[in-house]
Every structure is written in C-alpha cells, then in structure tokens.
Amino acid sequence: MWQALLSYPFLQYALAAGLLASVACGVVGSLVVARRITYLAGAVAHAVLGGMGAARYLQVVHGITWLTPLTGALAAALAAAGVMGLVSLKARQREDTVIGAIWAVGMAVGILFIAATPGYSADLMGYLFGNILMVTPGNLGLMAGLDAVVLLLGLVFFKQLLAVCFDEEFAETRGLPVQWLYLLLLGLTALTVVLLVSVVGIVLVIALLTLPAAIAGHLARRLATIMVLAVAASMLITSGGLALSYRADWPAGATIAALAGAAYLATALGARLLAWHRRRAA
C-alpha cells in the first residue's frame, strides 16, 4: 500500500482525509466521551444524510452548483445539533423523543431526496459506510477548514468546556454561560461528525468519534493529554485501517471502525490486567 501511495493520488487524498479527520476526532471525541453525549452525536450523524440528499437534489435538479453533499451535511449537522441542544436544555422530559425523531427523520428525508434525484446516486449512498477512497481535493480543503475552526474554538474555550464537561454546577457558580458552552460543544461535535462521515460513513461515525478517546482515557487522566493521545490513536487507526483495507481488498470505512474496536478492546484488557497485577503485587 505504501508503494502504491506514491503512485496513486486517490490514496494520497484518502490518507490526508484520515489524518485531517483524526485531529478533530481526538479533540472533540474526548469532550464527547467526558460529557457522555454519544447518543446526541449519533443522532447528528444520522441526520446529515438528509442534508446530503437535499444538497444533491438541489445541485442536480435545480442547478445550484455550489452545493455539495458535504456542505449539505454541514448545514444539517449544525441544525440538528442546535435543535437537540435547545430541547436538552429546555425540555429534558422530551429529549429522548426528539433525538429519536431527528435520528429517523434525517435518514428518511435523505433517502427520499436520493430517490427523487435523477442519475446515479451510489456515491451518495456510499456515505452510509464511508467513501474515503473517493475524497477529492475540494473535500480536503473543506475538511482542513473545519479542522481549523474546531481547533481554534477548542483552544480558546478549553477551560470553559473542561468545566462544563466535568462539573456543570461548579461552572454555573463561577458565572460561566453553561448553556451557550453546551451548545458550542454540540456545534463542535456536528463539525467533527461531518469530517468523519467522509472517512467511515454515517453508520460507523460513532466508533471513530468515541473509541480513540476511550483508548486515550485508559492511558491518561488529564483531558489535554487525553486529547493528544486520542489524536495520535485516531491517526494510527485510520492509517492502519486504510493500509489493511487496501491489502485485503476490504471496505475502508468498516476496516477502520473494526480496527478501532479491536484497539479499544486490547487497551481495555491490558489496563485491567495491569490493574490486577498491581493489586496482586500490593
């Protein structure tokens, strides 16, 4: 695979996409795991198909050429995150219902738009399970821009987000705008989901969003260190999964997600064995 990497641009684009997505994945995934909002991230991930389908329909049928599936995904992800955040803050008793509705309706709307769009739509359906080998330079530019936004906001509001993730009541007593920070976290999650959709697809996006952070959580306790380790773990997983899928002729997105699961299980088992050995030694 590494020899082919020098000859085939599509492999170079795929590797770059995996590395770019890993940056936001490690930073935001650590916050998602710490705040325990994986279920919200899952709903955002499935809602993006509606935005992708609508963007493709408007592009093909109405000639709006500047719309792409990824821009549609971005709009849908931010809208879904905003709605769920407001419901979570204002009406907690209806939270599960709204999350389930957004999860299901987003997928349904996307499929309906895909069916109504003339022409070949297999590339759009490929976003369900990832199409990292079809990433274009334009996609890489958008991913780099989203990465920059995620990193900038994450660095500027790191201490505030840390307080909201681990002790919301303490953050409120310190006068922090907890609700706005929670919505910011959901917005960052939405941006990261859009990045990961190109790598592993809508169905498997939660695996790559949470597992590298969970792996890092077994190796460190400080959130900043966990983020750095999660970025590194995600880069290794995406690069290794891409190489393995190329060699074995397996689907890239599923291979990356499976490798992330195997790495997490190995890390969790190793941590348990180490803890058991220390207890025996004591």
Secondary structure by P-SEA (a helix, b strand, c coil): caaaaaccaaaaaaaaaaaaaaaaaaaaaaaaaaacaaaaaaaaaaaaaaaaaaaaaaacccccccccaaaaaaaaaaaaaaaaaaaaaccccaaaaaaaaaaaaaaaaaaaaaaaccccccccccccccccccccaaaaaaaaaaaaaaaaaaaaaaaaaaaaaccaaaaaaaccaaaaaaaaaaaaaaaaaaaacccccccaaaaaacaaaaaaaaccccaaaaaaaaaaaaaaaaaaaaaaaaaacccaaaaaaaaaaaaaaaaaaaaaaaaaaaaaac
